[in-house]
């Protein structure tokens, strides 16, 4: 189905733009009721200290055509998290639509529609899709339903109040008449959309809460689903590239004598910082690249080693940070009772989605086309426009399914490089990163160093200081949101930590690592903070002589949803039941991404330091659940993603180069290493929370604490160090 | 010219004999269901069947294939085991991003064709070469068992 350019489907101008207007309607070309509405994506954080304009700027559209097909055109992208199913479910619910008539299209980039291009970013991230769409889409669906009912009532000459809807039809009870939505779109399109259509109550939901089958998976099972890497536009050539292995380095000299005589090699593109070989197929391009003799001008980063990174951040963590949160009198609290200090660290991590970085670009004198799977499609468009010098509207971006995002596709460095290469090529060119290039030229999850200090009195925490040192990804990625020296992501789940502690201070020290670029990675700031807080909580519980769950539970009165999750998981996990020697259970709780989650991991640690995770049980209150099967899948997958980080996840730099390169030295958990996972969903009437990242955040501290219970060894950093657990090395 | 039998059809490709099958499928023949993940046989995303046995197409020079039949994800649904696996995959709702799943399904179909009732250790042995970054492993195991139980 063709995507109608978003700008052309908003009919006319609003005569009196009202601050309250939420829904705009009209008749689209070809005969379809078209509704535009606005979803506040990517605004939550940016607007904490700003007010954005309130001009009505729709960024999502519903099209109901004369065949009854209902299409949601939305700016979110599917990367495995199930939004191509769960978001349309929300629409179908309020619209009373037949779910099998609901389809979804990825919106083209449409920053031109946004009132404020700085804050209104077309982004899929921060476990935000359901949270962002929940109310706007329900209002839009409810409004559309009212219009369709009104249209039917007009046709029948009856009172709309006597009509009801179900399964994409309007019924008039008294006369027994019925009309499908398909027959009503023309009339409905002439009506003024209601701005305050009533929403259904939770008890009336028919679809929301049901485990519906995903819409995107049948094509994926057949191999016919298309990802960015599958694009084959007419006349496409294939390229692969080598960027300077040292961050910030440049190309020195390129000897291409051997490469250019390889059959199928068509062109060698030498740019400032990278070399690409273009061929008739990827194999020719790869052989050509391998045959090049490239001398790099490595620059000053060639001296940077991992020890420099750790030394720098450890030194930074000695400095007082910017205060991100304060409660009571932290100094006074820390001066009384038994004091405990502990530092925690997390390493650099690459994203390594299964689909390697790629982008297909066709640069013509008057236009540019880009085929890519992006979490930030408008930024992809903007960077291609900048590289080519073309106006924004001459850059067409075809967003595709993403073979794993995890934050990697929140960046447009791949589009930028590909567009620069494509500028030199007379045809469309698909640039595909080798896995090695993908791992070694990522924007990495930052290293973090957290200094925790707390005091205990009568078995309770009376003083708490949490100092987070790490990169401010926000300062680069969304500069207006970086205010007062505080990265709101880096302190997320620390400033809102769930425990009742009378005297508390959370500080942030910005420390940008030498050489290594940093980015968002699934679980973002909460990964670090929940790991540090929950690890420290276990050490404090031990010092206080209290059970880890009881210790936490006694301080969760102000966070009842989390307390309930903790109580549920304790029962489901059989907390307290005896275990064999060198086995242990560990707990972690988190109030992150608007979801309240408690997790218990059960592990065995052998004498050689090998850890086997036997079982993970998690209890989640994520508010109203749209598609419960997706929530379970996201938690299972997120927990496993976190286990990979706990077991194997570490990227290191030496001589300015990333040392890991492919799945043999940057390992992923395999099927034979995965524990049993139980997910228990708590029924809730609260607004939906985020879920895509929560499992990642949960598994590291739960496993770490289980190891602590099994061995008494308090790991202070990830990944798990087998030498420490085998007592060949100290913590 | 290399002559290949793919999914029951004869396909000819003017490619060097040392070119891995993966790139012939994807770039020359337009069969993009088979995925590139690592290029070194570590991830299994490129798994196809060669004479019914699973093979990593990223390391398989087309010149070595000879008369052996190649089956890809686009054609595996025509086999009994492949059809069962694909159905079970949707029944259990295994798939998230889906990028690795062509390879997972190919490995699972080959497993079931040779071992109709696999136990957990059979599944581990057959599937441990297929990485999934989304973490769908538990459902993969369930789906293989469901496919094995289906008639």
Interface residues (C-beta under 8 A of the other chain):
Chain A: X79 X80 X81 X82 X213 X214 X216 X217 X218 X220 X221 X222 X223 X224 X225 X226 X227 X229 X230 X232 X238 X263 X264 X280 X281 X282 X283 X286 X352 X353 X354 X355 X356 X401 X402 X403 X404 X405 X406 X432 X434 X435 X629 X633 X636 X637 X638 X639 X640 X641 X644 X662 X663 X664 X668 X669 X670 X671 X672 X674 X676 X677
Chain B: X15 X16 X19 X20 X23 X24 X26 X27 X28 X30 X32 X33 X34 X35 X36 X37 X38 X39 X40 X42 X43 X45 X72 X73 X74 X77 X86 X89 X90 X93 X94 X95 X96 X97 X98 X99 X100 X101 X102 X105 X123 X124 X127 X128 X129 X130 X131 X132 X133 X134 X135 X136 X137 X138 X139 X140 X141
